[in-house]
Each structure stands twice: as C-alpha cells, then as structure tokens.
C-alpha cells in the first residue's frame, strides 16, 4: 500500500500529539510539541517527516537543529529523535523512508552532521538502515537516596501530582540561578559537543529543567522519575562531592528516591560519579556526517543533551 509522506510543518504538527499518545502513551500537549520543534532561535525550524494512511497519521521521524562546537568553531548539526510508528504499521520500512527524507531535508538546510541517542527499539535501524556510525554508549548512574519515593507515588493522581510539584519547586526556589553551565565535557578535553549559551537554555526550558547552585557548584536538573542531572560545573573535585552530598540530602528529605545521571565515558561528570557507583551501559551515541570537518569521533555528551531533558 502506498502511504503519503510529507514534511513536518506548523499546520500538520498537531498530528504529532496523536502519535505521541498512541505510540509512547505520552500526553504531550500541542503547545509542548510546537515549542519542541520551534528552533527559530537558530533561524530554522520544523524538521522531520510524517507518513499518512489516507488522513490517518501513522509514523513520524523528526530532527532538532542544534549548534555544535569544536575548539572555537561552531556549526549547525541536528539531533534525531521521536521516531515513532503506529503498531499496525511497523515492519513496513517507514522508519527508514522517513529518516532518508529527513536526511535530505537537513542537507538542503546546510546541516553538517546528525547525531542522537538511539534506544533499543531504533538502534538497529539507525546503525544498519540509515548508516550511522557507532560512537560509544552513554554511561548511567542511578544513585539511591534511601528514602520512600514519594515523588513517584504522588504522580498516581493529578491532585497529588500538582501538590508535590508545587512543593518541590518551592524547595529548590532558593537555590535557583541564572548562571550558565558552559558544558562539563569541555573540561580538559578537545571535544565536539553542544554550544551551551543563553539561547540554548531558553529553548530547552520548555521541558521544566532549571539550574541550581550549591556551595559554588552548578547543577542543571529536572525532577522526573527521580532527580535528573543534565550537567554540572564545579570549581574543584572536592567542592563537587560536598555539593553532591547536599543535593542528595535535599532529595532524600523531599521524597525523591534516586538521582539519575548519564554522560559519555571519560568526561568530567563520568569520572566524578565513579566514586559513588560503577556505571551501567545505556543508549548508543551515534552520528552520520554529511560534510563536517569536525572530528566526530570526539563527540561527547551529557544527559542534558537528550531532547526530552
């Protein structure tokens, strides 16, 4: 059967909410979807392709433009994500078709390379159907705080969820800061990674993340199924460990059961966290180069670079 494939636009983006709910069980509002794919701060937006069976949206493959840096040079790349297909339409090659259409769309927009974190469902497709290069695996740390996970329990009803969210935002309010974390992966490394500037953080804020400061250490965090740390900035290793213990105590006292961190291996946050736990392998980090001179074998990322952080 022939399906209709069309580029993502401000008109058809409403169909993504249907796919998020049916494929992921994710209640992404239309406003959240619009914000996610509106990267006009980079003077471009709405990358990806939808497939339709008649008027029914059946699959999507999207990409988010992002400014990347190597040494002092900056170029535009894109992060792939949100590859989703209705269950009745899997196995029909839509993942690959939509990905190839989006590759061509990105090339025409002068995107230099693409990268992402394929999960267990899309890893094979990216590496074997879309010709991505396997870089390494993100390393995951799940630090238990030793408390009853009230945060997770509270989410079982809309009322308790709202009450808990209000409480936790009030707890962290006094620690919030507007300071910018420039990217811990750059510490003592010549790497390729995201440009962390005010425009980047302003764009990423739609997911509810924020930065706090504890004893001169910055933590970029999000409260969702635990306390997620997107990145850090610290004046010293000693200060980090003091501040991390304080953060762990705040989480423990407020019903957050665990602290979740992911980062590329051999980065600052990866090295610091090994004091607490042996890491576990997580998502693949992969990429495909279109025309960049960047040494993409030096690509390094943190959990904050995930499109949903």
ABEGO torsion letter per residue (X at the ends): XBBBBBBBBAAAAAAAAAAAAAAAGBBBBAAAAAAAABAAAAGBBGBEBBBBBEABBABBBBBBBBBBBBEABBBBBBBBBGBBBBAAABGAGAAAAAAAAAAAAAAAAGBABBBEBBBAAAAAAAAAAAGBBBABBBBBBBBBAGBBBAAAAAAABAAAAAAAAAAAAAAAAAABBABBBAEAAABGBBBBBBBBBAAAAAAAAAAGBBBBBBGGBBBBBBBBGEBBBABBBBABAAAAAAAAAAAAAAAAAAGBABBBBBBBBGBAAAAAAAAABBBBBBBBBBBBBAABABBAAABBBBAAABAAX
